[in-house]
């Protein structure tokens, strides 16, 4: 496995940007890379993508020099293992609410002695063992990112415990699920959401973790960068395409 460029950028203090990808067509993620994004999130939670499609998107992303992250449907060992085995730069796990949840994620994502990820060297992540297997598990433990979502009131209540779990790299705050948890679905600009997220970013940074979140547009992303977030998911491929289509059609009227 090659060094993880995305992890290196985060470690250097860079802010990184990338959209969610719901489309299985490889050209879409290639275009994202050619446009200059740092990463793209292959969305297996809300998107319809299969593991096979996800693996192909990982190939396409890496071919143009960006880092593919795979978001799984839930905090489930086999799903986390597969997301990493297909050769992604990391896994993103939703709905983490407690320290136990976070520890379960790490156990599934890391090989021994850090966890108990199922071991096969004949995977894309392991380059199919073609270059040998010496220290390969240590290398994968070191390079592949573990990103967890804290996106509800209960998760924020346990945030100080979650950030103490070793081997989690990024805490990703989900504004839409947080708004729903607060009883105001979709109202991500409400102070109850934004102020809660600002306080959470401070706590995440103080614990030595990288903070991330989602932004639907550039101005919102800049707001969260100013608050201390480094890992910014900006837009969704289908939403970006829909907005471009609407703009083009409106220009014809």
FENHU-V746518 format. One record per residue. RES is the residue in one small letter. PHI is phi as a letter, one per 20 degrees, with the letter a starting at -180 (* if undefined). BURIAL is I if it has 9 or more other ideal C-beta (glycine too) atoms within 8 Angstrom, else O. D_LAST is the distance of its C-alpha to the last C-alpha in Angstrom with 1 decimal. Layout:
[[RES:PHI:BURIAL:D_LAST] [RES:PHI:BURIAL:D_LAST]]
//
This chain:
[[x:*:I:51.2] [x:f:O:49.8] [x:g:O:49.6] [x:e:I:46.7] [x:f:I:44.4] [x:f:I:42.5] [x:f:I:45.7] [x:f:I:46.9] [x:f:I:43.9] [x:f:I:44.4] [x:f:O:48.1] [x:e:O:47.4] [x:n:O:45.4] [x:f:O:42.0] [x:e:O:38.8] [x:d:I:37.1] [x:c:I:33.6] [x:a:I:32.2] [x:e:I:29.8] [x:e:I:30.8] [x:c:I:30.3] [x:d:I:29.9] [x:e:O:29.1] [x:e:I:32.0] [x:f:O:30.4] [x:g:I:32.3] [x:f:O:29.6] [x:f:I:27.7] [x:f:I:30.8] [x:f:I:31.5] [x:f:O:28.1] [x:g:I:29.0] [x:f:I:32.2] [x:f:O:30.9] [x:f:O:28.5] [x:o:O:31.6] [x:f:I:32.2] [x:e:I:35.8] [x:b:I:35.8] [x:b:I:33.9] [x:d:I:35.0] [x:f:I:35.4] [x:e:I:34.8] [x:e:I:37.3] [x:e:I:37.3] [x:e:O:33.9] [x:e:I:32.6] [x:e:O:33.9] [x:f:I:35.6] [x:e:O:39.2] [x:f:O:41.8] [x:f:O:41.5] [x:f:I:37.8] [x:f:I:38.6] [x:f:I:41.2] [x:f:I:38.9] [x:f:I:36.4] [x:f:I:39.3] [x:g:I:40.2] [x:f:I:36.7] [x:f:I:36.4] [x:f:I:39.9] [x:f:O:39.2] [x:d:I:36.7] [x:n:O:38.8] [x:d:I:37.4] [x:e:I:39.3] [x:e:I:38.5] [x:d:I:39.4] [x:d:I:39.8] [x:e:I:39.2] [x:e:I:41.5] [x:f:O:41.2] [x:b:I:44.3] [x:f:I:47.4] [x:c:I:49.1] [x:g:I:51.6] [x:f:O:50.7] [x:f:I:46.9] [x:f:I:47.6] [x:g:I:50.0] [x:f:I:47.6] [x:g:I:44.7] [x:e:I:47.1] [x:f:I:48.8] [x:f:I:45.7] [x:n:I:45.7] [x:f:I:43.3] [x:e:I:43.8] [x:r:I:44.3] [x:d:I:43.8] [x:c:I:41.9] [x:d:I:43.4] [x:e:I:41.9] [x:l:I:43.7] [x:e:I:46.7] [x:c:I:48.6] [x:b:I:52.2] [x:f:I:54.4] [x:f:O:55.5] [x:g:I:52.0] [x:f:I:51.5] [x:f:I:54.9] [x:f:I:54.0] [x:f:I:51.0] [x:f:I:53.1] [x:g:I:55.8] [x:f:I:53.3] [x:e:I:51.6] [x:d:I:54.7] [x:f:I:57.7] [x:g:O:61.2] [x:e:O:62.6] [x:e:I:59.4] [x:a:I:58.3] [x:c:O:58.8] [x:f:I:55.8] [x:g:O:56.8] [x:d:O:58.0] [x:b:O:57.2] [x:e:I:57.1] [x:e:O:55.4] [x:c:I:51.8] [x:f:I:49.0] [x:g:I:49.6] [x:e:I:53.2] [x:l:O:52.2] [x:l:O:54.1] [x:m:I:57.3] [x:f:O:57.2] [x:d:O:58.1] [x:n:O:60.7] [x:c:O:60.7] [x:f:O:62.9] [x:m:O:61.4] [x:f:I:58.1] [x:f:I:58.0] [x:f:O:58.6] [x:f:I:55.8] [x:f:I:53.3] [x:g:I:54.5] [x:f:O:53.9] [x:e:I:50.5] [x:f:I:48.4] [x:f:I:46.6] [x:d:I:47.1] [x:c:I:44.3] [x:d:I:44.6] [x:e:I:42.2] [x:d:I:43.5] [x:b:I:40.9] [x:b:I:42.8] [x:g:O:45.2] [x:f:I:48.2] [x:f:I:47.2] [x:f:I:47.0] [x:f:O:50.3] [x:d:I:51.9] [x:g:I:50.0] [x:f:O:53.2] [x:e:I:54.8] [x:f:I:51.9] [x:f:I:51.7] [x:e:O:55.4] [x:f:I:55.0] [x:f:O:55.8] [x:m:I:53.5] [x:e:I:50.2] [x:e:I:48.0] [x:c:I:44.8] [x:d:I:44.3] [x:d:I:40.7] [x:e:I:39.6] [x:e:I:37.1] [x:f:I:35.2] [x:f:I:33.6] [x:f:I:36.9] [x:f:I:38.6] [x:f:I:36.4] [x:f:I:37.2] [x:f:I:40.9] [x:e:I:40.9] [x:n:O:39.5] [x:c:I:36.0] [x:g:O:33.9] [x:n:O:30.8] [x:e:O:31.6] [x:f:I:32.2] [x:e:O:31.9] [x:f:I:34.8] [x:g:O:37.9] [x:f:O:40.0] [x:e:I:37.9] [x:f:I:37.4] [x:f:O:41.0] [x:f:I:42.5] [x:f:I:40.7] [x:f:I:41.7] [x:f:O:45.3] [x:f:I:45.2] [x:f:I:44.0] [x:g:I:46.9] [x:f:I:49.3] [x:f:I:47.9] [x:f:I:48.2] [x:f:O:51.7] [x:e:I:52.8] [x:n:O:51.8] [x:d:I:48.9] [x:e:I:45.3] [x:d:I:42.7] [x:c:I:39.3] [x:a:I:36.3] [x:d:I:32.7] [x:c:I:29.7] [x:f:O:26.1] [x:b:O:25.0] [x:f:O:26.6] [x:g:O:27.6] [x:f:I:29.3] [x:g:I:31.1] [x:f:O:32.4] [x:f:I:33.7] [x:f:I:35.8] [x:f:I:37.0] [x:f:O:38.3] [x:e:I:40.1] [x:o:I:41.8] [x:f:I:39.8] [x:d:I:40.0] [x:d:I:38.4] [x:d:I:34.7] [x:e:I:32.6] [x:c:I:29.0] [x:m:I:26.3] [x:c:I:26.4] [x:g:I:25.2] [x:f:O:23.2] [x:f:I:21.6] [x:f:I:20.8] [x:f:O:19.1] [x:f:O:17.2] [x:f:O:15.9] [x:f:O:15.0] [x:f:O:13.2] [x:f:O:11.2] [x:f:O:10.4] [x:f:O:9.5] [x:f:O:7.2] [x:f:O:5.5] [x:f:O:5.6] [x:e:O:3.8] [x:e:O:0.0]]
//
